[in-house]
Amino acid sequence: MPALHPAHATRHRRKSEKKVLRSRHKSIGQPPGSLIHIGEQKVEKTEITAIGYDEKQAVTLSVGNVEECLALKERFKVLWIDVAGLHETGVIEKIGELFGIDPLTLEDILHTGQRPKVEDFERYLYLTLQMLDFNQEHGEVGHEQLSVVVGPGWIITFQERPGDMFDPVRQRIDSPNAKLRKHEADFLAYTLVDAVVDHYFSTLEEIENRIDLLDADLVATFSQESFNALNALKRELIMFRKAVWPLREIIGSISRDDFAVVGDLVEHYFRDVYDHVILVIDTVEVFREIVTSMHETWLAGVNNRMNEIMKFLTMIATIFMPLSFIAGVYGMNFRNMPELNLWWGYYAVLGLMLLIVFGFLKYYRSRKWY
């Protein structure tokens, strides 16, 4: 593998600057339930898409007015409202009023970077988790908060920007014979969560490819760029674990506890998602151990190279020490130095120096120092 270019090193520095905590200074001192968007604005305008379906029909509409969602809820067996963009707090507040969503839930939706969790409000179920996707252009894992509110016959998803991994779910809804169209909104919630968890495996595959490339680079060279890339990868895995680890408790509670809006059949499907989450967590832990081992290998390799350099310099210094001594002795300006008057004295001293050099080299060779 070729050495990483400076642009790659810059990219890894950018990745290493990802913040673990979002700044919440805007919410300091505000009363509970204050609707303040915390996070990066990723779209210019909030986009609302409504998908209504039953066994006979499925309709996808772009909603311009929030009030239209209530009329759509009466027309279909299941209504899925997808909100992309969280910076327009007025839109989020209006949706909350129409569907009876608690202000504290809306506050959590607007505060991106939430720890994944599930909350049961009897009339609806609130679930938040992290969508992870590998960015091929920047070579990093992207994080986006997904909030899901599930009610009787309706489900609302809140995303930070358009574009997700739910296109296969939408295609299944459009299919007339799809099993999804025969179930209630809780089954759609399971399907969306399952799509997010399944996409974790695709992201882990990309991370594994990066690990293989870095491993090959470590074998070839112990460059600083490799070390920066290794540190960035280690940080990515920590963030990955932070996003996935709480899902173990969340999915487990949905599959075990009795939530009002989740049926027994869907609880069975959530147990399958729970198994997938456990596999993802185990894979992340294995990758972290591999990266830690690679990190230790890099440090050991750098230390070995430093030891080789120090050994070489010590050999050179040891050879020149007696030569410097001889040169220093005969460089003194005393008048009574008989060797200075011998015509063969110069050649004798040079010969002695060469004898010393070859003697040291032969000794080093016998010790297998080079």
CORBELNOR-V868249 format. One line per field, one symbol per residue. burial: 1 if it has 9 or more other C-alpha atoms within 8 Angstrom, else 0. A space follows every 10 residues. Layout:
# CORBELNOR-V868249
burial=???
This chain:
# CORBELNOR-V868249
burial=0010000110 1110110000 0100000000 0011111110 1010011111 1111000100 0010010110 0110011111 1111110110 1111110100 1011111111 1101011100 0001111111 1111100001 1001111111 1011111111 0100000010 0111010101 1011111111 1111111111 1011011100 1011111100 0100111111 1111111111 1011011101 1101100010 1110011111 1011011101 1011101100 1101100100 1100000000 0000000010 0110010000 0000000000 0000100010 0010011001 0001100000
